[in-house]
Amino acid sequence: MSERLAIVILNWNGKTWLEKFLPSVIRFSEKAKVYVIDNLSTDDSVPYLQANFPDVGIVINNQNYGFAGGYNEGLKKINAEYYCLLNSDVEVTENWTSPVLGLFERNSEIAAIQPKILSYQNKNFFEFAGAGGGLIDNLGYPYCRGRIFDDLEEDKGQYDDETEIFWASGCCLFIRSKDFWEQNGFDARFFAHQEEIDLCWRLINTGKKIYYTGKSKVYHVGGGTLNKQNAQKTYLNIRNNLSMMLKNLPFPQLIWLIFFRLCLDGVAGIYFGVKNGFPHLWAVVRAHFSFYGQAVQTWKLRQSSQKHQFYQSKWLIFKHFL
């Protein structure tokens, strides 16, 4: 029997986060079934869940597939109309699912929805991963309402709206299961970072809509699994962003923009090297060679039908600095 909403937390050695935040998820999600997909943790996450949360469904993957592959594998065993993919380091709030489900039911074109994402450490400010809804600029760099680069806005109700966005954060991503599987889920090659942007872009390219609702809010710790200063995160973000553009950009932007971005990444690599050390410069180099190595396969994954120009820039990145 299919459930209406499955709240699904991906875990890898995250017992500390489960101890801290799972109780609030259960308390405020009485109309949903809560699941934990475990990426073959080496801590005692699973025994802890079994002993303390018998009503939580547990799916154990046979290896650590990362964020993208971990959800792809685990969700095959979960039958629901809607999925909520929720990071383990997120505190939810009372009635957080109702506005999202209501928005889905009012508009059948919506495939995915993100709530307002605020900082757990500083609850008056937006959080880096998602903030007030994801957009993308004309050079292919993702950003958010409420967050440009590392500059975070204070929440003063400016994003309490419900509006169409370009991408919904994987930190707290509600998605229709049928739309998730029609796109074959996340691109598992990404492992982690920007896989949700790629998925949302693919959904948009088929005529679906991605939405944000400020009527629902959650608080995210951020960096719970991989700190943003980690060189591996630099590598994944750059490689995956290039692959995402190659897969989804329509002509004529495709060739010139990727070439331009490769040049910009070279400059960024030098900057990262000076600011954060040689491992970050090397991460940029590795990201480029990995992108080249995957290019043929990425090209094959390009969408076959792009009805019109879906790649969009809201130009907010320029307004922000005026």
C-alpha positions as CSV (number, residue, x, y, z in Angstrom):
1,M,0.0,0.0,0.0
2,S,1.4,3.4,-1.0
3,E,1.7,6.1,1.6
4,R,0.9,9.7,0.9
5,L,4.2,11.2,2.2
6,A,7.4,9.5,3.1
7,I,10.0,11.6,4.9
8,V,13.3,10.0,4.0
9,I,16.6,10.7,5.8
10,L,19.8,9.5,4.3
11,N,22.4,8.5,6.9
12,W,26.0,7.6,7.0
13,N,27.7,7.5,10.4
14,G,25.3,10.2,11.5
15,K,24.0,8.8,14.9
16,T,24.7,12.2,16.6
17,W,22.4,14.0,14.1
18,L,19.7,11.3,14.4
19,E,19.8,11.6,18.2
20,K,19.5,15.4,18.0
21,F,16.9,15.9,15.2
22,L,15.0,12.8,14.5
23,P,12.7,13.3,17.5
24,S,11.4,16.6,16.1
25,V,10.9,15.1,12.7
26,I,8.7,12.3,14.3
27,R,6.9,14.8,16.6
28,F,5.9,17.2,13.8
29,S,5.2,14.7,11.0
30,E,2.3,12.7,12.4
31,K,0.7,12.3,9.0
32,A,3.8,10.9,7.3
33,K,5.9,7.8,7.5
34,V,9.5,8.4,8.5
35,Y,12.3,6.4,7.0
36,V,16.1,6.3,7.3
37,I,18.2,5.0,4.4
38,D,21.5,3.9,5.8
39,N,24.6,4.0,3.5
40,L,26.2,1.1,5.3
41,S,27.3,3.1,8.3
42,T,30.2,1.9,10.4
43,D,28.9,3.5,13.6
44,D,26.0,2.1,15.6
45,S,23.3,4.2,13.8
46,V,21.2,1.3,12.8
47,P,21.2,-0.5,16.2
48,Y,20.4,2.9,17.8
49,L,17.4,3.4,15.5
50,Q,16.1,-0.2,16.0
51,A,16.3,0.2,19.8
52,N,14.8,3.7,20.1
53,F,12.6,4.3,17.1
54,P,10.8,1.1,16.2
55,D,8.2,2.9,14.1
56,V,10.9,4.4,11.8
57,G,11.4,2.4,8.6
58,I,15.0,1.4,8.0
59,V,16.5,0.7,4.6
60,I,20.1,-0.5,4.5
61,N,22.1,0.0,1.4
62,N,24.9,-2.5,0.6
63,Q,27.5,0.2,0.3
64,N,28.0,3.9,0.7
65,Y,26.6,5.3,-2.6
66,G,26.9,8.9,-1.6
67,F,24.0,11.3,-1.5
68,A,22.8,10.8,-5.1
69,G,23.2,7.1,-5.4
70,G,22.2,6.5,-1.8
71,Y,18.8,8.0,-2.3
72,N,18.4,6.2,-5.7
73,E,19.0,2.8,-4.2
74,G,17.1,3.3,-1.0
75,L,14.0,4.9,-2.5
76,K,13.4,1.9,-4.6
77,K,12.1,0.2,-1.5
78,I,9.8,3.0,-0.4
79,N,6.4,3.4,-1.9
80,A,4.8,6.8,-1.5
81,E,3.1,9.5,-3.6
82,Y,5.4,12.1,-2.3
83,Y,9.0,11.9,-1.0
84,C,10.6,14.4,1.4
85,L,14.4,14.0,1.1
86,L,15.6,15.5,4.4
87,N,19.1,16.0,5.7
88,S,19.8,14.4,9.1
89,D,21.0,17.8,10.4
90,V,17.7,19.5,10.0
91,E,15.2,20.6,12.7
92,V,11.7,20.8,11.4
93,T,8.8,22.9,12.8
94,E,5.2,22.4,13.6
95,N,2.9,22.0,10.6
96,W,5.8,22.1,8.2
97,T,4.5,19.5,5.7
98,S,0.9,20.9,5.3
99,P,1.7,24.0,3.1
100,V,3.9,21.9,0.8
101,L,1.3,19.2,0.3
102,G,-1.4,21.8,-0.3
103,L,0.7,23.5,-2.9
104,F,1.2,20.1,-4.7
105,E,-2.5,19.5,-4.7
106,R,-3.3,22.9,-6.1
107,N,-1.0,22.6,-9.0
108,S,-0.3,19.4,-10.8
109,E,2.5,20.9,-12.9
110,I,4.7,21.3,-9.7
111,A,7.2,18.4,-9.5
112,A,9.3,19.6,-6.5
113,I,9.0,22.1,-3.6
114,Q,11.4,23.6,-1.1
115,P,10.5,25.2,2.2
116,K,12.2,28.2,3.8
117,I,15.6,27.1,5.0
118,L,17.0,29.0,8.0
119,S,20.2,28.6,9.9
120,Y,20.1,26.4,13.0
121,Q,22.9,28.3,14.7
122,N,21.5,31.8,13.9
123,K,17.7,31.3,13.4
124,N,17.1,34.9,12.3
125,F,19.2,34.3,9.2
126,F,18.9,32.2,6.1
127,E,21.1,29.1,5.7
128,F,23.6,28.6,2.9
129,A,22.0,25.4,1.4
130,G,18.7,26.6,-0.2
131,A,17.8,29.7,1.8
132,G,14.7,31.3,0.1
133,G,14.8,29.1,-3.0
134,G,17.4,28.3,-5.6
135,L,18.1,30.3,-8.8
136,I,20.9,30.2,-11.4
137,D,22.8,33.0,-13.0
138,N,23.6,33.6,-16.7
139,L,27.0,31.9,-16.2
140,G,25.6,28.7,-14.7
141,Y,26.5,29.5,-11.0
142,P,23.7,28.5,-8.6
143,Y,22.7,30.9,-5.9
144,C,19.6,31.5,-3.7
145,R,17.2,34.1,-2.7
146,G,18.6,35.2,0.7
147,R,22.1,34.0,-0.2
148,I,24.7,35.2,-2.7
149,F,28.1,33.4,-2.3
150,D,28.7,33.5,1.5
151,D,26.5,36.6,2.1
152,L,23.4,35.6,4.0
153,E,20.3,37.8,4.5
154,E,18.4,38.2,7.7
155,D,14.9,36.7,7.5
156,K,12.5,39.7,7.7
157,G,9.6,38.1,5.9
158,Q,10.9,39.1,2.5
159,Y,10.6,35.5,1.2
160,D,7.4,34.4,2.9
161,D,5.9,34.0,-0.6
162,E,5.1,31.0,-2.7
163,T,6.9,31.3,-6.1
164,E,8.5,29.4,-8.9
165,I,12.2,28.8,-8.6
166,F,14.9,27.1,-10.6
167,W,16.1,24.5,-8.1
168,A,15.0,23.2,-4.7
169,S,17.6,22.3,-2.1
170,G,18.4,18.7,-1.4
171,C,18.7,19.6,2.2
172,C,14.9,19.5,2.3
173,L,13.4,18.4,-1.0
174,F,9.8,17.5,-1.5
175,I,9.2,15.7,-4.8
176,R,6.4,13.7,-6.5
177,S,7.7,10.1,-6.6
178,K,6.5,9.7,-10.2
179,D,8.5,12.7,-11.4
180,F,11.6,11.5,-9.5
181,W,11.5,8.1,-11.2
182,E,10.5,9.4,-14.6
183,Q,13.9,11.2,-14.5
184,N,15.6,8.0,-13.2
185,G,16.3,9.9,-10.0
186,F,19.6,11.7,-9.3
187,D,22.6,11.3,-11.5
188,A,24.5,8.9,-9.3
189,R,27.8,9.9,-10.9
190,F,27.6,13.2,-9.0
191,F,27.9,11.3,-5.7
192,A,27.1,14.6,-3.8
193,H,26.5,18.3,-4.5
194,Q,24.4,19.9,-7.2
195,E,22.6,16.6,-8.0
196,E,19.4,18.2,-6.9
197,I,20.0,21.2,-9.3
198,D,20.6,18.8,-12.2
199,L,17.4,16.9,-11.3
200,C,15.3,20.1,-11.1
201,W,16.8,21.3,-14.4
202,R,15.9,18.0,-16.1
203,L,12.3,18.3,-14.7
204,I,12.1,21.9,-16.0
205,N,13.2,20.7,-19.4
206,T,10.2,18.4,-19.6
207,G,7.8,21.2,-18.7
208,K,7.5,20.7,-14.9
209,K,7.7,23.4,-12.3
210,I,9.9,23.8,-9.2
211,Y,8.4,25.8,-6.3
212,Y,9.3,27.4,-3.0
213,T,6.9,28.0,-0.1
214,G,7.8,30.4,2.7
215,K,4.8,29.1,4.7
216,S,6.9,26.1,5.7
217,K,10.3,26.5,7.4
218,V,13.1,24.3,8.7
219,Y,16.4,25.0,10.4
220,H,19.6,23.5,8.9
221,V,23.0,23.1,10.6
222,G,24.9,22.9,7.3
223,G,28.2,21.2,6.8
224,G,27.1,18.3,8.9
225,T,28.6,15.7,6.4
226,L,31.2,17.8,4.5
227,N,32.4,21.2,5.6
228,K,32.2,23.8,2.8
229,Q,36.0,24.5,3.2
230,N,36.7,20.9,2.4
231,A,38.7,20.5,-0.9
232,Q,36.6,17.5,-1.8
233,K,33.5,19.7,-1.8
234,T,35.3,22.2,-4.2
235,Y,36.1,19.2,-6.5
236,L,32.5,17.9,-6.5
237,N,30.9,21.3,-7.0
238,I,33.0,22.3,-9.9
239,R,32.9,18.9,-11.7
240,N,29.2,18.4,-11.2
241,N,28.3,22.0,-12.2
242,L,30.2,21.5,-15.5
243,S,28.5,18.1,-16.1
244,M,25.1,19.6,-15.3
245,M,25.6,22.4,-17.9
246,L,26.8,20.0,-20.6
247,K,23.8,17.8,-20.0
248,N,21.1,20.4,-19.8
249,L,22.1,23.6,-21.6
250,P,20.4,24.3,-24.9
251,F,22.2,25.6,-28.0
252,P,23.8,28.0,-28.7
253,Q,24.9,28.7,-25.1
254,L,26.4,25.2,-24.7
255,I,29.8,25.5,-26.3
256,W,30.8,29.1,-25.5
257,L,29.5,29.0,-22.0
258,I,31.3,25.8,-21.0
259,F,34.5,27.1,-22.6
260,F,34.2,30.4,-20.7
261,R,33.5,28.6,-17.4
262,L,36.6,26.4,-17.8
263,C,38.6,29.7,-18.1
264,L,36.9,31.2,-15.1
265,D,37.5,28.0,-13.1
266,G,41.2,28.4,-13.8
267,V,41.2,31.8,-12.3
268,A,39.1,30.6,-9.4
269,G,41.5,27.7,-8.8
270,I,44.4,30.2,-8.4
271,Y,42.3,32.2,-6.0
272,F,41.3,29.1,-4.0
273,G,44.9,28.0,-3.9
274,V,46.0,31.4,-2.4
275,K,43.1,31.6,0.0
276,N,42.7,28.0,1.1
277,G,45.9,26.2,0.1
278,F,47.1,23.9,-2.6
279,P,44.6,21.1,-2.1
280,H,41.8,23.5,-3.3
281,L,43.8,24.4,-6.4
282,W,44.4,20.7,-7.1
283,A,40.7,20.1,-6.6
284,V,39.9,22.4,-9.5
285,V,42.4,20.6,-11.7
286,R,41.0,17.2,-10.7
287,A,37.4,18.4,-11.3
288,H,38.2,19.4,-14.9
289,F,39.9,16.1,-15.8
290,S,37.0,14.2,-14.2
291,F,34.6,16.3,-16.2
292,Y,36.5,15.5,-19.5
293,G,36.5,11.8,-18.6
294,Q,32.8,11.8,-18.1
295,A,32.0,14.0,-21.1
296,V,31.0,11.3,-23.6
297,Q,28.6,9.7,-21.1
298,T,27.2,13.1,-20.1
299,W,26.5,14.0,-23.7
300,K,24.5,10.8,-24.1
301,L,22.4,11.8,-21.1
302,R,21.4,15.1,-22.6
303,Q,17.7,15.6,-22.8
304,S,16.2,14.6,-26.2
305,S,13.4,17.2,-26.1
306,Q,14.0,20.8,-25.1
307,K,10.9,22.6,-26.2
308,H,12.2,26.1,-25.6
309,Q,14.8,28.1,-23.8
310,F,14.5,26.8,-20.2
311,Y,17.9,28.0,-19.1
312,Q,17.1,31.2,-17.2
313,S,18.8,34.0,-15.3
314,K,16.8,36.1,-12.9
315,W,19.7,38.7,-12.8
316,L,19.3,39.0,-9.0
317,I,23.0,38.5,-8.6
318,F,23.6,41.9,-10.1
319,K,20.9,43.7,-8.2
320,H,22.3,42.3,-5.0
321,F,25.4,44.4,-5.3
322,L,23.9,47.7,-6.5
